Amino acid sequence: MAIRNITKGFARVLGFLLLSICFYFVVAFVLSSVPVNADFKECEKEAVEIHILTNGVHTDLVLPYRNQYMDWSKWVNPSQTKSGDSSAVNVAFGWGDKGFYLETKSWDELKLSTAFKAAFYLGSSAMHVSFYKKLRESTSCRKICVSKESYLKLVQYISQRFETDSAGVPKQIVGAAFTNHDAFYEAKGKYSLFYTCNTWANEGLKSAGLKACYWTAFKGGIFDQYAGDQWMAR
């Protein structure tokens, strides 16, 4: 009888978990299909070119490294990367869970403890910054021409997520990098099932008045908003 009760209890817990997972994906699909700022039109005069970039899972917001409105070299600098190459034209920002970033180089290395902490607000976050000399448009890299006002809102959104020291300088996580052209910094906020790296990127686009979706945990909710636009390879 005791074994039967344990089995029933286990089945109920398993059923609840499966139902919760299904509900999560259904909600994610529905809310990511709801467009926000759908009437946004790309600027043609005095526009600033930004990009959204994905590796298939994660979305980065990519901005000019220097322009008349913002010089990111005073905030993050290629000299802080392994290469020290100062010829960057674009800088990409990706917010996410620090444990995932620094402890999980591949899915094979994912630990249950890391996933659990990330899913339930128990970890800390980091900002991944990558420097690029050239970007080529594709289905994973979309150029968006925005106004000065939208650009400055996006700059503010990104810069406010960095943890800074008493002098207002972002705190670099020394020695942490994926390549010779990137660096990691301490960041504010908590990653979770309901606020992922893609949620962060989507919220940034929304804050700047750019096309986005109501809510998304996945990159598709962002890139689907631009799927009907003309892609211009260069």
N, C-alpha and C positions, 0 to 999 in steps of 0.2 A: 504493500500500500504506500509506504514511504517513497519507494523508488518511482511508483506511478505518479505520485504528487510532484516529485522533483522533475520528472520528465515533462509533465504538463506545464509546470512553471517555466521550465527552460523553453518549451515550445512557444509559450505566450510571450516571453521576453524576445525570442528570436523573431516571432511574428511582428511584434511591436517595432523592432529595429528595422526590419524589412519594409514595413509600412511607412516608417519615418523617412527612410532613404528614398522610397518612391515619391512620397509627398514633397520632399526637398527638391528632387529633380523636376517634378511637375511645376512647382511654384517657380523654380529657376527658369524653366522654359517659358512660362506664361509672362512673368515680369520682364524677362529679357526681350520679349517680343513687343513690349509697349514702348514706342519711341518717345523721346524727350527732345525738345528743340528741333522738331522735324522740319521746321520752316527755315532752318539755318541755310544761308547761301554763302559760298566761298567768296572772299574778297578778290577783286581784280586790280584795284589800285592801292598802293602803299600797303600791300599785304605782307604778313609775316608767314613764312612757310614752316609748319611744324609737321610731325609725322606720328602715326601710331604704328608700333612695331611689335610683332609677336614671334615667339619661338614655337608656337603651336599650342602652348599652354598659358603662358604669361604675357601680359601686355605692358609695354613700355611707352611712356610719353617722351617724344624726342623733340628737342628744341634747338635753335641755333646756339652754338657755343658762345658767340659774341654777336651782338648787334647794337643799334643805337639805344635800345631800351633796357638791355640787360647784358652784363658781362659776367658769365658764370665762372670765369677764372678767379674771380674774387670770392667765390663760394666753394667750388670744387675745381680741381686742377689736374690735368694729365700728368703733371710732375709727381703726383701721388700714386701713379700706377707703376707697374714693373718696367714698362717701356720708357716712361718719361717723355714720350712723344708729344710735343706741344702743337702739332699741326692739325688738331681736331677742328672740324667744321660744325659737327653736331654733337650734342650730349643727350644721352638717353637716361631716363629716370624710371626705376621700377621699385615699388614699395612691396615688402612682403615679410613673411615670418623669418626671423633671424635663424632659427634652428634649421628650417628647410634650406635656406640659402647656404649656410656655412657647414652644415653637417651632412647634407644629402646631395652629393654630386650627381648621382643617378638614382633611378627608382629602386635599383637593387640594394642601395645603401639606406633606404628609408627604414627608420626604426619606429616601432609602434609608439614608443614614448614621445618621439618627435611629432608624429602625426596627431596624437591625442592632445598634446599641449597646444599645437597650432589650431586644432579644430575648436577648442573650447576656451579660448582667450587666456591660456596659461603661459604662453611664451612671450618673448619680446620681439620687436620688429627691427628691420634694417632697410636702408635705402641702397639699392644697387645702381651704380652710376657707370655708364659705358660711354666711351668716346669714339666717334666715327669721323673718318675723313670724307666718306661718300656713302650715300644711301641710294639704292635703286628700288623704284616702286615695283611692287608685286602684290600678290594676294595676301602677303604677310607684312607688307610695308606700304602704308597709305599716306600720301601727302595731303595736307589740308591747309588751305590758304586762309588765314584768319586776320581779323582787324587788330590794330594796336590794343584796343580795349580788351578784347578777348585774350590776347597774348599776355598782357599784364596780369589778368586775373589768374591765368594758368601758372605764371611765374610765382605769384603769391601763394597759390594753392600748394605747389611743390615745395617751395622754400619753407613753408610753415610746418611741414612734416619732418624736417630734420631736427635732431637733437643737437643743440649748440652749447659751447662752453660759455664762460662768463664774458668772453670777448665777442660772443655772437658768431663764432667759427664752428662749422659742422664738425662733429667728432668722428674722425675716421677710425674704422676698425682695422688696425694695422696688420698687414700680412694676409688679409682676406681678399681673394680675387679668383675669378674664373679663368681669365686670360691675361695677356700683357697690357690690355687697354681698358681695364675696368678697376673699380674700387668699391668698397662698402663703407657705409656710414651708419652710425646709430640713428634710429628713427623713433618718432612718436607713434603711439597707437598700438592696438592689439589686433592681430590677425585672428580670424575665426571662420567657421563655415559660412557665416553670414556677412563677413567683411574680408574678402580675399584680395589678392593682388589686382585682379581684374575689377573688383568692386571699386578699389581705390582709383584706378585709371579712369573708370567710367564716371566716378564722382568728379574727377578733375575736369573732364570734358563738359559735364553738366554745369559746373561752376563757371565755366568760361562761355556758356551759351552755345556750345557746339553740339552737334548731333550725338546722342547717346541713348541709352535705354533706361527704363525706370529703375531696374536693379538687375545686376548680373553677378554670378560667381565665376563665370567662364568668359573666355575671350570672344566667343561667338556673339555674345550679346552686344559687344562693341563693334566688331567688324561687320556684322550684318547690317548695321545702320548705314554703312557706306557701300554696301554690295551693289546697289543700283547705279552708283556713280561711275563715270568714265575713268578707267585706269590709264594713266599716261606714263609709260615706261621711259626712262632716260638712262 
